[in-house]
Amino acid sequence: MAVFTERRVADNRALVPPTGDRRREAQSFAERIDATVEEAYWRETYLREPYYERGYTFDDYYPAYRTGWEGRVRYQGRTYEQCERDLQRDYQRNRGVSRLEWSRNRHAVRAAWERFEHTDPFERSQ
């Protein structure tokens, strides 16, 4: 009986978990995103963001933030540029009563997306 071994090759070997099971890495990333923590963070900081426009409330920006952090999990492994059109469709579904169109709220989507690229879990909890 022949024994077959599976060889896994990755562009960046540091991204391959020691067990070789990439699904475990995806699950742990998704588990690091806590919607309650994210909402609280953005509720506290949205007024200081460079794209903030006077006269709009957190409720106008919230669908964009939600789209950003949910998209970070949904489109894991892709860059923002690679999935921007998908994020735009997601924003239209999440938009609800927000008064901001995609073109004026896309910066908030990107800010929520990038929050997970530039910080570690400890910094996000602060």
C-alpha positions in Angstrom: 0.0 0.0 0.0 1.4 3.4 -1.0 1.6 6.1 1.6 0.8 9.6 0.3 1.9 12.7 2.1 0.4 16.1 1.6 2.8 18.9 0.9 1.6 22.3 1.7 3.3 25.2 0.0 2.6 28.9 0.9 4.0 32.1 -0.4 4.6 33.2 3.2 5.4 30.2 5.4 4.9 32.3 8.5 1.2 32.3 7.8 0.9 28.5 7.9 0.0 27.3 11.4 2.3 24.7 13.0 -0.4 22.1 12.6 -0.7 22.9 8.9 -4.4 23.4 9.2 -5.3 26.9 7.9 -8.9 26.7 9.0 -7.8 27.0 12.6 -6.0 30.2 11.8 -9.1 31.6 10.2 -11.2 30.7 13.2 -8.9 32.3 15.7 -8.8 35.5 13.6 -12.6 35.6 13.6 -12.7 34.9 17.3 -10.5 38.0 18.0 -13.1 40.3 16.6 -15.7 41.2 19.2 -18.5 43.3 17.7 -19.4 44.8 21.1 -15.8 45.9 21.6 -15.6 47.3 18.1 -18.8 49.2 18.4 -17.7 50.8 21.7 -14.4 51.7 20.2 -15.8 53.5 17.2 -18.6 55.1 19.2 -15.9 56.7 21.3 -13.5 57.7 18.5 -15.5 58.4 15.3 -15.6 62.2 16.0 -11.8 62.4 15.8 -11.5 60.6 12.5 -10.3 62.7 9.6 -13.3 61.7 7.4 -15.9 62.7 10.0 -18.3 65.3 8.7 -20.1 67.7 11.2 -23.8 67.0 11.4 -23.6 63.2 11.1 -24.1 60.9 14.1 -22.5 57.6 15.0 -25.6 55.9 13.6 -24.6 57.3 10.2 -21.1 55.8 10.4 -21.9 52.5 12.3 -23.0 50.5 9.1 -19.6 51.4 7.6 -17.6 50.3 10.6 -19.6 47.1 10.8 -19.0 46.4 7.2 -15.3 46.9 7.7 -14.8 44.6 10.6 -17.1 41.9 9.3 -15.5 42.1 5.9 -12.0 41.7 7.5 -13.2 38.2 8.6 -15.3 37.4 5.5 -12.5 38.3 3.0 -9.6 37.2 5.0 -6.5 36.7 2.9 -7.5 39.4 0.5 -6.4 43.0 0.5 -8.8 45.9 0.9 -8.4 46.8 -2.8 -9.1 43.2 -3.9 -12.5 43.2 -2.1 -13.6 46.8 -2.2 -16.5 46.1 -4.6 -17.7 43.3 -2.3 -17.5 45.6 0.6 -19.5 48.2 -1.3 -22.3 45.6 -1.8 -22.1 44.6 1.9 -22.4 48.3 2.9 -25.5 48.7 0.8 -27.0 45.7 2.7 -25.9 47.0 6.1 -26.6 50.7 5.4 -30.1 50.8 7.0 -31.0 54.5 7.7 -27.5 55.9 7.4 -27.6 59.2 5.5 -24.1 58.6 4.0 -23.7 57.0 0.6 -20.8 54.6 -0.1 -18.7 57.3 -1.6 -18.8 59.4 1.6 -18.6 56.4 4.0 -16.0 54.2 2.4 -13.3 55.8 4.5 -15.0 54.5 7.6 -15.2 51.0 6.1 -11.5 51.1 5.4 -10.7 52.5 8.9 -12.5 49.5 10.5 -10.8 47.1 8.1 -7.3 48.5 8.8 -7.7 48.6 12.5 -6.9 44.8 12.5 -3.8 45.2 10.4 -2.0 47.8 12.5 -2.8 46.9 16.1 -2.5 43.9 18.3 -5.4 42.5 20.4 -4.1 44.3 23.5 -4.1 47.7 21.8 -7.6 47.2 20.4 -8.9 46.5 23.9 -7.7 49.8 25.2 
